[in-house]
Amino acid sequence: MIKITQTLKNWLEPNNQALQEAIEKTVSEGLFSKQDIQHQLSVLRGNVENGEIQKWANRAGLTDQKNAKGKKVLCLHAGNLPLVGFQTALGVILSGADYYGKLSRKDPYLLGSFLREIEQIGIEQEIQYTTDLHDFQNLNADHIVFAGSEASVPQVEQEVKKLGAAKEKAEYLIRTAKFSIAYLEDWNEEVKNDLVESMLRYGGKGCRSVAVVVATFTLDEVKEELSSAIQKFWKDNPQQQKPAPELKYQFAYNEGIQRNQLWLEDFLIQETDELPETDFTVNCVKGDEAKVRELKAQFGTKVQSVYTTETEISGLETEELAKAQSPPLWWKPDGVDVVEDISSTIS
């Protein structure tokens, strides 16, 4: 673990030429903005400085008797955010398992540069990665970790089986959460900025990104301030991705039914408690804790996290809104810790 921690520290150094080349390639090909990449790297640097690698291992209960040594774990990484697969890759490596990673073609350089450095430190684990799943033909992996849409799960499982990339009785960890919910009781400068960051960072593409807001006040009460804060965020963090045409159709539909909304050309906030289905859209509704519980139950596994500013919501696990886009290393996508999931007690 000491080797892994030191390697991660070295990789995150601003003067690491390999990392800088990966950043430049990613930006030059229009995959992600430099601001979003630097934000993600800054969060990881904070995680490492806080000693979170060791804390994660302790929380997952890793010991000489409980680990994943000898297991082959095949990770099929998503590419919707910069370094979105990093936590899974690091968790598998920490567990002692052999790591086989199918990197997304939408984000091949950043994670790849870290894995190359891990390969060079001489740990007793296999580290293999590629952007082509066919390279893992006849791998016979013990465990598959997959992040993507629910609709793609059957197709992925079929392809993995056809290639012999997993054992017949391999265990699957499927991650499909789509968005998060924020509950606001107060409105001040700090809350406003935390909300904007949670909605707009990475273009709102992550499962930790807020797409539903329940507040004790209406959209009209904060519309002007919220609009100004969003415009400032975009000025400081230019967007890489352009919204799809359906966003304008949704705006026109809202106009037709006289639904209250905040229209910002490339982003839409609308008053409704419906399931958010259009990218670059946030749904908001006036309500209390009961409304949050209702929506969490209604949306089910599509919800990753529920954020609050200070209040705890009875019956729900919540996180700080300020940490929405800067979680600890051990946060649980879809409520599952990858280290715990793939580790087992050796009898």
Secondary structure, 3 states (H helix, E strand, C coil): CHHHHHHHHHHHCCCCHHHHHHHHHHHHCCCCCHHHHHHHHHHHHHHHHCCHHHHHHHHCCCCCCEECCCCEEEEECCCCCCCCCHHHHHHHHHHCCEEEEECCCCCCHHHHHHHHHHHCCCCCCCEEEECCHHHHCCCCEEEEEEECCHHHHHHHHHHHHHHCCEEEEEEEEEECCCEEEEEECCCCHHHHHHHHHHHHHHHHCCCCCEEEEEECCCHHHHHHHHHHHHHHHHHHCCCCCCCCCHHHHHHHHHHHHCCCEEECCCCEEEECCCCCCCCCEEEEEECCHHHHHHHHHHHHHHEEEEEECCCCCCCCCCEEHHHCCCCCCCCCHHHCCHHHHHCEECC
